[in-house]
């Protein structure tokens, strides 16, 4: 089953969303804003961008008198393509100015999809006799969140940036519109072998994820079992990126550009591969909300083993259990100067 929302539908959704109610006031340290997202991307351009010259492109340029071969420099870099958010309910969206009105605008659709049975999907961290739930039974650590993926507003962070085709502020995925699959009502994700074979498609390193695992990519719905809330949000974000960068997935979404070569803005662009866990070219992640802690200062691949007493996401937890991550994806491009002949490439990609 493949169901995707077109650009016109998404544009209408934004118009409706911006006309709806405003976001709920929360601590500024727990949310992000459009200026903060742009500032974070710009500040991280050196450490996360990996900008480098990666080859030479060759072009055949002909006039009525003669033909000659021209060249252009090929550049490669990571680009902040999308903001992936997971949250308890519409009012606790970690990007309030954009995410809250979009989430609220889709609640009516959620009620229509589920025939009046729709309510908040999220569950919060429990407590046990005043102690943090991290000290409680791990078999009760099931967590459920709604989620979405929205185009990042600060993609062009370099003087020479590759155009990605991802539109800023456009909602490419909203889990309420995907309620049947995201909430596990239709168990189509269980048809994938990775949903029931241990060790396949795990967010983790070592022994195919069996030694160190944050969680499983499949089934790609909103239910996780993870003691650390930031890691749980990371696993959900990886799932959303996984199907939104692939065609023909059993979800309601608009696909992000991935794989192959495209022509955009007089550039020949090598699109990034589909998102993949435990792989540099599969995408780097940076915590954007709350914008604090080591996870917000660096771009990483989810799933690395923790060394020492500190864990990924420590000192970055949110009281609302809502998180947003920026997804950085690898692009390569060169200026079009005629009919493409070929390219000599080097570098990281």
Order of alpha helices (4+ residues) and beta strands (2+ residues): beta-alpha-alpha-alpha-beta-beta-alpha-alpha-beta-beta-beta-beta-beta-alpha-beta-beta-beta-alpha-beta-beta-beta-beta-alpha-beta-beta
